[in-house]
Amino acid sequence: MQTGSCKFGLWKVIISWDKNIVHQVKFVKTAPEGVIPIQFTKFLAGRNDSFVPLVSIAISGDTTYSHIYQMVSEIPYGETRTYLEIALAADTHPRVVGNAMAKNPTALIIPCHRVVATDKTLGGFTPELQIKKELLKMEETKKHTFSKP
């Protein structure tokens, strides 16, 4: 397993991966420097909208959370879905979706920042809601850059 980090604003993003499987993505205040997959540095710089061929370890299996993570990973760059929309598609309750997002081990790959409340308020984000705001703002600004014809 390899671990490295990069910057996003005032935060560091720690990534742990093995080959194309990402095991953890975590926002922290301090982290040791280290090489990470280029997809992360490009994404966080607003220069890429995809992590292909990387995949999250969390979408494997046949659990309610893995189904939720799969649905969330399909939300297009620059768009959002509500906790309720994801819950209806996963045949569960919005609180279960919120709990899954809070426990998401691979933020960004499973873009939990794209899941918002029904009234379009942001909901939560660990460790700080400002990160979610910044990610959504970046995607809104750049989404036309990556539009497919």
Buried (B, 14 or more C-beta within 10 A) or exposed (E): EEBBBBEBEEBBBBBBBEEEBBBBBBBEEEBEEEEBBEBBBBBBEBEBBEBEEBBBBBBEEEEBBBBBBBBBBEBBBBEBBBBEBBBEBBEBBBEBBBBBBEEBBBBBBBBBBBBBBEEEEBBEBBEBEEBBEBBBEBBEEBBEEBEEE
